[in-house]
């Protein structure tokens, strides 16, 4: 009995152990399923990575195609424009005389970017009054001369502005003096004599042609003229679209200085002689914007006279000798009993004194104007005028003032070696001129010269582009579309 019970107990224990131990075949099956799933996931990951890399590679190829094509398009810059005016631009008309952006898209396809391309933004030279033109000019001038070069001119900026303000102040003072003199004479129903009267003589000169006063005897004036309505400043131009705030150029005092120097380097003025373009006095046109060389030179001559008026009048206010001469001349005019007895006999002493002082001041103003005429003669003759005046470089006597503009006028103006020449004053006037107007007029001259001198009759400055962004949509494969943007601009 005991042996049977023991055997039964061993059997029970064996069964319990077998129940706790897993089936070996079942265990192997689970491992196989696990490894299979892991392998599938791993292969899926590998295939996904390969597909992603393949798609990314396709994208990179498309971007490379567009970058290469866009660089090729921008490499087709207008050659004559670069050679003669040192600025880059694509001429969107491609010498056809018709502006169309399809030309650019066709060229992109030609260079391998045969996809759905659309110009999303483009900037032309005439946009924003020549902003892109000024940007390129500034970069070119910095590259040519360096920033340190501009320091010597930036230091004069405040002096140039001050001289312009002083010219305006003195002009207003002259008008007040004339009005005061008229009032004093009107109260007494008196008149100053016209003969030997510097004020009357200068007033008559101001109503005559300024060029007859300042032009050197051996110089002739160009008769060339243009139609202003054909110039970019006046006509309706093609315009780009889209903001380029992310690449906005510098546009401050330095830009004005650099633009002015660029204009002096690339355009002719009265002292340079003719170049063969539609205007000979290109700098004068940029400053004045009139249709003829004569009109532009006349406007600039008037500006020069007013700029020279400032140092001349300041000197007269500090010269006791010149003031004494003016008072003596005023006394002679006010006391001319044989011509206007009422001036001496019927006005009160205080009124006579005020009249005397006002007349003396009027003579000083007239004298400063006459000296300014002599200075501008020097400038137009290629000489230099003194920056400040003193007894050694003052040119015009009061008696010489009365001969100014007459047959007895033979003065040619003094050449002061350490003074300022015509181009120096052009630099000052260009800075004082608004850079937007200066840019548009400069581009107008460029357009005319490209047409008449450099063999590009269909050229228009408002067809010229310098910045562009293209939006592209392309098919990669299996219906996958890729959209991206490509920007390019001349730097």
PyMOL commands that set and color helices and strands:
alter all, ss='L'
color gray80, all
select helices_A, chain A and resi 2-20+24-74+79-85+102-110+127-129+131-145+147-154+157-187+198-206+210-214+228-230+245-247+253-266+282-288+293-318+320-334+341-345+349-380+398-403+422-432+435-452+461-463
alter helices_A, ss='H'
color red, helices_A
select strands_A, chain A and resi 90-91+116-124+464-475+481-489
alter strands_A, ss='S'
color yellow, strands_A
deselect
rebuild
show_as cartoon
